[in-house]
């Protein structure tokens, strides 16, 4: 079973990607293109539904689908592609997505985890060559930030309880 970093801990992934062994009751992540082809079929499943968006797809076009999905997986195909950072902020701020926001792909590296969390991502599916425990340490590396973004517990603790 795949291990992911979720809410500051390393856990077993309860989600399956399209093409992996999954029952109708399993939580399933479907690429946006497949979801658009047959939305009624996917929404009729008994399990939770997630969608995966590629860097070239428009986040604004998801507004009609977001109420029907529990997870949005944003693909980072390589370390140089930063569009997913903007997608995270758009999903959280403009589209008010309250479900799980996950970073996936070869571009999800431990040195980017903290910045991804600041953009609204709460779970990280690391590539096989990345160490989940080291990524967790990277996520906890900083506890003070100056720019407004997603709240970090350490800031409140430092400002109000020091």
C-alpha positions in Angstrom: 0.0 0.0 0.0 1.2 3.5 -0.9 2.3 5.7 2.0 1.6 9.4 1.9 2.2 12.5 4.0 -1.1 13.8 5.3 -1.8 16.4 8.0 1.7 16.2 9.4 2.0 12.4 9.6 2.9 9.5 7.4 -0.1 7.3 6.7 -1.3 4.5 4.4 -3.2 5.9 1.4 -6.9 5.0 1.4 -7.4 6.3 -2.1 -6.9 4.4 -5.4 -6.0 5.8 -8.8 -8.0 4.8 -11.9 -6.4 1.7 -13.2 -5.5 0.3 -9.8 -7.5 -2.5 -8.2 -10.5 -0.9 -6.7 -14.1 -1.9 -5.8 -17.1 0.3 -6.2 -16.9 1.2 -2.5 -13.3 2.3 -2.6 -12.2 5.9 -2.7 -11.1 6.5 -6.3 -9.1 9.3 -8.0 -10.2 9.8 -11.6 -8.4 12.1 -14.2 -10.5 15.2 -15.0 -10.8 14.1 -18.7 -12.3 10.8 -17.8 -14.7 12.4 -15.3 -15.8 14.9 -17.9 -16.6 12.1 -20.4 -19.1 10.3 -18.2 -19.8 12.3 -15.0 -23.0 10.5 -14.2 -21.2 7.1 -14.1 -18.5 8.3 -11.8 -20.9 10.2 -9.5 -23.1 7.1 -9.2 -20.3 5.2 -7.5 -20.9 4.3 -3.8 -17.3 5.2 -2.9 -15.8 8.7 -2.5 -14.7 10.4 -5.7 -11.6 12.4 -6.3 -10.3 14.0 -9.4 -6.8 14.5 -10.7 -6.0 17.6 -12.7 -3.0 18.0 -15.0 -1.0 21.3 -15.3 -2.6 22.3 -18.6 -6.2 22.0 -17.4 -8.2 25.0 -16.2 -8.9 25.1 -12.5 -11.7 27.6 -12.9 -13.7 25.0 -15.0 -13.9 22.8 -11.9 -16.5 24.9 -10.1 -19.4 22.6 -11.1 -17.6 19.4 -10.1 -16.2 20.5 -6.7 -19.4 19.8 -4.7 -19.3 16.2 -5.9 -15.6 15.4 -5.1 -13.9 14.8 -1.8 -10.3 15.2 -3.1 -8.5 17.1 -5.8 -5.1 15.8 -6.7 -3.0 18.4 -8.5 -0.3 16.9 -10.7 3.3 18.2 -10.5 5.0 16.5 -13.5 8.5 17.9 -12.7 10.2 20.2 -10.2 10.2 23.1 -12.6 6.4 23.2 -13.1 5.0 25.6 -10.5 1.4 25.9 -11.9 0.1 23.6 -9.2 1.0 26.1 -6.5 -1.3 28.6 -8.2 -4.0 25.9 -8.6 -3.9 25.2 -4.9 -4.5 28.9 -4.0 -7.2 29.2 -6.6 -9.0 26.1 -5.3 -8.9 27.2 -1.7 -9.4 31.0 -2.1 -11.5 31.6 -5.2 -13.4 28.3 -5.5 -13.7 27.7 -1.8 -12.8 24.0 -2.0 -12.9 22.5 1.5 -12.0 18.9 0.7 -8.6 17.3 0.6 -6.1 18.9 -1.7 -3.2 16.6 -2.6 0.0 17.2 -4.5 1.0 14.2 -6.8 3.7 13.5 -9.4 7.4 13.5 -9.9 7.7 17.2 -9.0 6.5 16.7 -5.4 9.9 16.8 -3.5 10.6 17.2 0.2 12.1 20.7 -0.3 8.7 21.9 -1.7 6.4 20.4 0.9 6.4 23.4 3.2 5.6 25.8 0.4 2.9 23.5 -0.9 1.3 23.4 2.5 1.3 27.2 2.5 -0.7 27.1 -0.7 -3.4 24.9 0.8 -2.2 21.4 0.1 -2.8 19.0 3.0 -1.6 15.7 1.6 1.4 14.8 -0.5 1.9 11.7 -2.6 5.6 11.5 -2.9 7.5 9.8 -5.8 9.0 6.4 -4.9 12.5 7.9 -4.6 11.5 10.4 -1.9 11.6 9.4 1.7 8.3 10.2 3.5 9.9 10.5 6.9 12.4 13.0 5.6 9.6 14.9 3.9 7.8 15.1 7.2 10.9 16.7 8.8 11.0 19.2 5.9 7.4 20.1 6.6 8.1 20.8 10.2 11.3 22.7 9.5 9.8 26.2 9.7 7.3 27.4 12.2 7.3 31.1 11.5 6.1 32.7 8.3 5.5 36.4 7.4 3.4 36.3 4.3 -0.4 35.6 4.6 -1.5 32.2 3.3 -2.9 29.0 4.8 -2.6 29.2 8.6 0.2 27.3 10.4 -0.3 26.4 14.0 3.2 27.4 15.1 2.6 31.1 14.2 -0.4 31.4 16.6 1.4 29.6 19.3 4.5 31.8 18.9 2.6 35.1 18.7 -0.1 34.6 21.4 1.4 32.2 23.8 5.1 33.1 24.1 
